[in-house]
Amino acid sequence: MRERGPTGLDGANKMGARIRKKVLNGADGVFLWAKLLLDTIVRKDVPQIERILKEPPGNLDDMIASVFERLAKDEEIDHAVLRKMLVLMAYARRPLKFGELNLFLSLLNRKPLFLLWRQTRGKLSSVFQLKLPKNFDPDEKTSRSEGEMGDEGAEPNDEDSAQGAKGETNSGHEGLGVFDFSGDRDDDDTENTSDDDDIFSTIADHSLQSQINNGEDGDEFIRELSGDQLQTESVKDYLNAIMHHLSDPQLQTEVAFSHARIKDYLVGAARPGTRQMPDCIAVPQEQRAHVEIAMICLDVMRLEISLQDEHKYLVDYPARYLMLHLEKINSECVLDEDFGRIVNGLYWLFGTETGAKCLINANQEYDDFHSSKDAFFQMWTATDQYLRMVQRWFGEVEKRDMGHLEGVG
């Protein structure tokens, strides 16, 4: 608007004043409502902004619903991955580090999520915020070894970095500034979205498959990883493939909802008769959510990460919280397919030498930031509660006439 003739600047200032007045009046002191409305009009043209401001959502829950509706209509988003991310964030027993979340979500498509970091800071900043480690500047240009990608997964350029810094808060929490309409995009990228901004791109490096599995496809590779004859180098290559593009500070960054009300909305939306969510990203009811997270925990344990030299902290969450998720599940109500996956995972963990070794090795001090010290004693020695729970799951096999399950007949 400022560039349109001699009156452009005046028109732009008047438009900005109208936006400010509408936001302040509608927010009624609720910062989250104002932030979500601003996120909605970012990168929109004047007619679109006018339509949004004419009838903005009337209350905070309606505003949150409108954010999820907007994400659900975005065809560039992998909604299956977004849905899983919402499930993990809503029902995890403790805050997750970005490295953990990256691994858990990568299991869904079995490929690296090169743009997950950038897009969590960008499109999804309305929903999530990143709590950065002390003295970590996410916009500082790094070497490739510290997390910089090639052209396909490039980190934001210097111009992006200058804009992204506007949203940084003094507390170390990331987010858009109240009137920062730039996000993580270039100023000239207001109309068209490039393929690089596919929110959960699962495009792997051209050398990835040969690097990991001598040309075999990713699905076959993950099947190899789920067996009992795991190759140490194969697991190491797999972890490097999905983690190598992230720096240590990125891996240690904590992911949280931008506001506690969003979690409350998601959990409420999972209950019939309460708030609604778009079907493609709808968070399931509590028991189903715990089933999904339990299966993720078992899949992570079966990668045998605790037997590797690096990234051992990635098994901290499964080692500590797998049984707490199973505790929330009525095994009799679990679908046969999911029941089979859980029981097979439990049998591998407790009925095989490798699985038992992985469980014991998962409980240790990993590094200066991660430790599961004493977790094994508290979970498995101080009480027999969880051993009895495992026995109940195995006992359900006979009731269901599922003796065909591998190793659990």
C-alpha positions in Angstrom: 0.0 0.0 0.0 2.9 2.4 0.8 4.2 2.1 -2.7 0.9 2.9 -4.4 1.2 6.6 -5.5 1.5 9.7 -3.3 -1.3 8.6 -1.0 0.0 5.1 -0.4 1.7 5.8 2.9 -1.4 7.6 4.3 -3.6 4.8 3.2 -1.3 2.2 4.8 -1.2 4.1 8.1 -5.0 4.4 8.2 -5.4 0.7 7.5 -2.9 -0.1 10.2 -4.8 2.1 12.7 -8.1 0.2 11.8 -6.4 -3.1 12.4 -5.0 -2.0 15.7 -8.4 -0.6 16.9 -10.3 -3.8 15.8 -7.8 -6.1 17.5 -7.7 -4.1 20.7 -11.5 -3.8 20.9 -12.1 -7.4 20.1 -9.4 -8.8 22.4 -10.8 -7.2 25.5 -7.5 -7.6 27.2 -7.0 -11.3 26.1 -3.5 -11.4 24.5 -4.0 -14.9 23.0 -7.1 -13.8 21.1 -5.2 -10.8 19.7 -2.2 -12.9 18.8 -4.3 -15.6 17.0 -6.2 -12.9 15.1 -2.9 -11.3 13.9 -1.6 -14.7 12.9 -4.7 -15.1 10.8 -4.2 -12.0 8.8 -0.5 -12.3 8.3 0.4 -12.2 4.6 -3.2 -11.5 3.5 -4.1 -8.8 1.1 -6.3 -5.8 2.1 -9.7 -7.4 0.9 -8.9 -10.6 2.8 -8.0 -8.6 5.9 -11.2 -6.6 5.7 -13.3 -9.7 5.5 -11.6 -11.3 8.5 -11.9 -8.1 10.6 -15.5 -7.7 9.7 -16.6 -10.7 11.6 -13.8 -12.1 13.8 -14.5 -15.0 16.1 -16.3 -13.7 19.1 -14.5 -15.5 21.9 -11.2 -17.3 22.6 -12.5 -20.8 21.9 -14.0 -19.7 18.6 -10.7 -18.1 17.8 -8.8 -21.3 18.6 -11.3 -23.3 16.5 -10.7 -20.9 13.5 -7.0 -21.4 13.8 -7.4 -25.2 13.5 -9.9 -24.8 10.7 -7.4 -22.7 8.8 -4.6 -25.3 9.3 -7.0 -28.1 8.2 -7.7 -26.3 4.9 -4.0 -25.8 4.2 -3.3 -28.3 1.4 0.5 -28.0 2.0 0.2 -29.5 5.5 0.7 -33.2 6.1 -2.4 -33.4 8.4 -1.5 -36.9 9.6 1.8 -35.6 11.0 0.1 -32.5 12.4 -2.5 -34.6 14.1 0.1 -36.9 15.7 2.0 -33.8 16.9 -1.2 -32.5 18.6 -1.8 -35.9 20.2 1.8 -36.0 21.6 1.7 -32.4 22.8 -1.8 -32.8 24.4 -1.2 -36.2 26.2 2.6 -36.5 26.8 3.4 -36.8 30.5 6.1 -34.2 30.4 7.2 -31.5 27.9 9.0 -32.9 24.9 12.3 -31.8 23.5 12.4 -31.0 19.8 14.8 -33.9 19.2 12.3 -36.3 20.8 9.3 -34.9 18.9 11.3 -35.0 15.6 12.1 -38.7 16.1 8.5 -39.6 17.2 7.0 -37.9 14.2 9.6 -39.2 11.7 8.5 -42.7 12.5 5.1 -42.0 10.9 6.5 -41.5 7.4 9.8 -43.2 8.1 11.7 -40.3 6.6 13.4 -37.1 7.9 11.2 -34.1 8.5 13.6 -31.5 7.2 11.3 -28.5 7.6 9.7 -29.3 10.9 11.8 -26.8 12.8 11.3 -24.0 10.4 7.6 -24.5 10.1 7.0 -24.9 13.8 8.5 -21.4 14.1 6.4 -20.3 11.1 3.0 -21.5 10.2 2.5 -23.3 13.5 3.6 -20.5 15.7 0.0 -19.8 16.5 -0.3 -23.2 18.2 3.3 -24.0 19.4 6.2 -22.1 20.9 9.8 -23.1 21.2 11.6 -22.6 24.6 15.2 -22.1 23.5 18.3 -23.2 25.5 20.1 -20.3 27.1 22.4 -18.3 24.7 21.0 -20.1 21.6 20.2 -17.8 18.7 18.1 -19.8 16.2 18.7 -17.3 13.5 22.5 -17.3 13.7 24.0 -18.7 10.6 25.6 -22.1 11.2 27.8 -24.4 9.4 26.4 -27.5 7.8 27.8 -29.7 10.5 25.9 -27.7 13.1 22.5 -28.1 11.3 22.5 -26.2 8.0 20.8 -27.9 5.1 21.5 -28.0 1.4 19.2 -26.2 -1.0 16.2 -28.5 -0.5 16.0 -28.0 3.3 17.8 -24.7 3.6 17.6 -22.8 6.8 16.2 -19.2 6.5 18.6 -16.8 4.8 20.0 -13.6 6.4 16.9 -11.7 5.5 14.7 -14.3 7.0 16.8 -14.2 10.1 16.5 -10.5 10.6 12.7 -10.8 10.3 12.5 -13.9 12.5 14.4 -12.1 15.3 11.5 -9.7 15.6 9.4 -12.4 17.2 11.9 -13.4 19.9 11.0 -12.7 23.5 13.4 -11.8 26.3 12.4 -15.0 28.1 13.8 -17.2 25.3 10.4 -18.1 24.1 9.8 -17.9 20.3 6.8 -16.5 18.7 5.6 -13.7 16.4 5.8 -10.2 17.7 2.4 -8.7 18.2 2.5 -6.6 15.0 5.1 -8.7 13.2 3.5 -9.8 9.9 6.7 -11.3 8.5 6.9 -14.7 10.1 9.9 -16.7 8.7 9.3 -15.8 5.0 10.9 -13.3 2.7 9.2 -10.0 2.3 8.5 -10.6 -1.4 6.9 -13.9 -0.7 3.4 -12.7 0.3 1.3 -14.3 -2.4 2.8 -17.6 -3.5 4.2 -20.4 -1.4 7.1 -22.4 -2.7 7.4 -26.1 -2.5 10.1 -25.5 0.1 7.4 -24.4 2.6 5.6 -27.7 2.5 5.0 -27.8 6.3 6.0 -31.3 7.0 8.1 -32.1 3.9 9.2 -35.7 3.9 11.6 -35.3 1.0 14.7 -37.2 1.8 18.2 -36.4 0.6 18.9 -38.0 -2.8 21.7 -39.9 -1.1 19.6 -41.0 1.9 18.4 -44.4 0.7 21.8 -45.5 -0.6 23.4 -44.1 2.6 21.0 -46.1 4.8 20.2 -49.3 3.0 22.1 -49.8 -0.2 19.2 -48.7 -2.3 16.4 -50.5 -0.6 13.2 -48.5 0.0 12.5 -46.8 3.3 9.6 -49.1 4.2 11.8 -52.2 3.8 14.4 -50.5 6.0 12.1 -49.8 8.8 10.9 -53.4 8.7 14.4 -54.5 9.2 14.8 -52.1 12.1 11.7 -53.6 13.8 13.1 -57.2 13.8 15.3 -58.8 16.4 18.4 -58.9 14.1 19.2 -55.3 14.2 22.5 -54.1 12.8 24.3 -51.5 14.9 25.5 -49.5 11.8 22.0 -49.6 10.3 20.4 -48.0 13.3 23.2 -45.5 13.5 22.6 -44.5 9.9 18.9 -44.3 10.4 19.3 -42.0 13.4 21.8 -39.8 11.6 19.5 -39.6 8.6 16.6 -38.1 10.6 18.7 -36.1 13.1 21.7 -34.9 11.3 20.1 -31.6 10.0 19.4 -30.4 13.5 22.0 -28.8 15.8 22.4 -29.8 19.5 20.6 -26.6 20.7 17.7 -27.4 18.4 17.5 -30.9 19.7 17.5 -29.6 23.3 14.8 -27.0 22.6 11.5 -27.6 24.5 8.3 -27.5 22.6 5.1 -26.2 24.3 1.7 -24.9 23.3 1.6 -21.2 22.8 -1.0 -21.1 25.5 -2.4 -23.6 28.0 -5.9 -22.8 26.8 -5.0 -24.6 23.5 -4.3 -27.8 25.3 -7.6 -27.5 27.2 -9.4 -26.9 23.9 -7.8 -30.0 22.3 -8.6 -32.3 25.2 -12.1 -30.9 25.4 -12.6 -31.4 21.7 -11.8 -35.1 22.1 -14.9 -35.5 24.3 -18.1 -36.1 22.4 -20.6 -33.3 22.8 -18.0 -30.6 23.5 -15.8 -28.6 21.2 -15.3 -29.7 17.6 -12.1 -30.2 15.6 -11.8 -30.7 11.8 -11.8 -34.4 11.1 -8.4 -34.5 9.4 -6.6 -33.3 12.5 -9.1 -34.3 15.2 -7.4 -35.4 18.4 -8.9 -38.7 19.6 -10.4 -39.5 23.0 -8.0 -40.0 25.9 -7.7 -43.8 25.7 -7.0 -43.8 22.0 -4.4 -41.1 22.4 -2.6 -43.2 25.1 -2.7 -46.2 22.8 -1.0 -44.2 20.0 1.7 -42.8 22.3 2.4 -46.3 23.8 2.9 -47.7 20.4 5.4 -44.9 19.6 7.3 -45.6 22.8 7.6 -49.3 21.9 8.7 -48.5 18.3 11.4 -46.1 19.7 12.6 -48.8 22.2 12.9 -51.3 19.3 15.3 -49.1 17.5 17.8 -50.1 20.2 18.9 -46.5 20.6 20.0 -47.3 24.2 22.7 -49.6 22.8 24.2 -46.8 20.6 26.9 -44.3 21.4 24.8 -41.3 20.5 21.3 -40.0 21.0 20.6 -42.3 24.0 18.5 -39.6 25.6 15.9 -40.3 22.9 14.8 -43.4 24.9 14.3 -41.4 28.1 10.6 -40.7 27.5 9.7 -44.3 26.5 11.7 -45.8 29.4 10.0 -43.5 32.0 6.5 -43.2 30.7 5.5 -46.2 28.5 3.9 -47.9 31.5 2.1 -44.8 32.6 0.5 -44.6 29.2 -0.4 -48.3 29.3 -1.9 -47.7 32.8 -4.5 -45.4 31.2 -5.6 -48.0 28.7 -8.3 -50.7 29.2 -6.7 -53.5 27.2 -10.0 -55.2 26.7 -11.2 -52.2 24.6 -8.2 -51.9 22.3 -8.6 -52.8 18.7 -7.0 -56.2 17.7 -4.5 -54.6 15.4 -3.3 -52.1 18.0 -3.4 -54.8 20.7 -1.2 -57.0 18.6 1.4 -54.2 18.1 1.5 -53.4 21.8 1.8 -57.1 23.0 4.5 -57.8 20.4 6.4 -54.8 21.6 6.0 -55.8 25.2 7.1 -59.3 24.4 10.2 -58.0 22.6 11.0 -55.7 25.6 10.5 -58.4 28.3 10.8 -61.7 26.5 14.0 -61.3 24.5 17.5 -60.8 25.6 18.0 -57.8 23.3 14.8 -56.1 24.5 15.6 -56.6 28.2 19.1 -55.2 27.6 17.7 -52.2 25.9 15.3 -51.5 28.7 18.0 -51.7 31.4 20.5 -49.6 29.3 17.8 -47.0 28.8 18.1 -46.0 32.5 21.2 -44.0 32.9 22.7 -40.6 32.9 23.0 -39.8 29.2 24.7 -36.4 29.2 24.5 -33.0 31.0 20.9 -32.5 29.8 19.3 -35.9 30.1 19.2 -38.5 32.8 17.0 -41.5 33.7 19.0 -42.4 36.8 17.0 -44.4 39.3 14.0 -44.7 36.9 14.5 -48.4 36.5 14.5 -49.0 40.3 11.4 -46.9 40.8 9.5 -48.5 38.0 10.4 -52.2 38.2 12.0 -52.9 41.6 10.3 -50.7 44.2 6.9 -52.0 43.1 5.4 -55.0 41.2 2.6 -52.8 39.9 3.9 -52.5 36.4 5.1 -56.1 36.1 1.6 -57.2 36.9 0.3 -54.8 34.3 2.5 -56.5 31.7 1.2 -59.9 32.8 -2.4 -58.7 32.3 -1.6 -57.7 28.7 -0.1 -61.1 28.0 -3.1 -62.7 29.7 -5.5 -60.9 27.3 -3.8 -62.8 24.4 -5.5 -66.1 25.3 -8.8 -64.4 25.9 -8.8 -62.9 22.4 -7.6 -66.2 20.9 -4.5 -64.5 19.5 -2.0 -67.2 20.0 -0.6 -66.5 16.5 1.1 -63.3 17.8 4.9 -63.6 17.3 6.5 -65.2 20.4 3.4 -64.8 22.6 1.6 -68.0 21.9 
